[in-house]
Amino acid sequence: MRTPMLTMRGLILLGTLMIFIIMLIKEIRQSRKYS
């Protein structure tokens, strides 16, 4: 019964990664608008 823990860690890691990507995209869009 170790799989549930791995899935939870995977989801948390995926979530943080998605948030990081979204933030990066927002920064790029802002820089493009200003330039």
PEHUTA-V48365 format. One record per residue. SS is DSSP state (2 for helix, 1 for strand, 0 for the rest). BURIAL is b if it has 9 or more other C-alpha atoms within 8 Angstrom, else e. D_LAST is the distance of its C-alpha to the last C-alpha in Angstrom with 2 decimals. Layout:
BEGIN
ss = (SS & SS)
burial = (BURIAL & BURIAL)
d_last = (D_LAST & D_LAST)
END
This chain:
BEGIN
ss = (0 & 0 & 2 & 2 & 2 & 2 & 2 & 2 & 2 & 2 & 2 & 2 & 2 & 2 & 2 & 2 & 2 & 2 & 2 & 2 & 2 & 2 & 2 & 2 & 2 & 2 & 2 & 2 & 2 & 2 & 2 & 2 & 2 & 2 & 0)
burial = (e & e & e & e & e & e & e & e & e & e & e & e & e & e & e & e & e & e & e & e & e & e & e & e & e & e & e & e & e & e & e & e & e & e & e)
d_last = (52.84 & 49.95 & 47.61 & 46.57 & 45.23 & 43.26 & 41.79 & 40.81 & 39.10 & 37.35 & 36.12 & 34.87 & 33.11 & 31.60 & 30.47 & 28.77 & 27.08 & 25.84 & 24.50 & 22.69 & 21.11 & 20.14 & 18.52 & 16.59 & 15.41 & 14.37 & 12.34 & 10.58 & 10.06 & 8.71 & 6.13 & 5.25 & 5.65 & 3.80 & 0.00)
END
